[in-house]
Amino acid sequence: MAGKFVLTKGKSGQFHFSLKASNGQVILSSEMYTTKAAALAGIESVRKNAKEDGRYERKQAKTGPMFNLKATNGQVIGSSEVYSSEASRDAGIESVKKNAPEAKLDDTTAA
């Protein structure tokens, strides 16, 4: 099974997406978007920027390493979980690079 984007709509009416690896684990999460169109544009931006290593901001959070994926304009389009080690974080980045470009969309907002 390939990776997939899961688009959801929260109780507030805002939209959010996650990129899941083939094992079902969330490897990237978006911010909240006010419109579905903006969230879909965010997904396309992840697909477009995922393969560019320079788009990843490797960070140290209070509780461990994590990363952000940034668009060409420098805006964060997705963030990772906090990892237990830098090696795990780097493996997460590689997973985004591998999964995002071809990931299918699972739109849970279409009722």
Order of alpha helices (4+ residues) and beta strands (2+ residues): beta-beta-beta-alpha-beta-beta-beta-alpha-beta
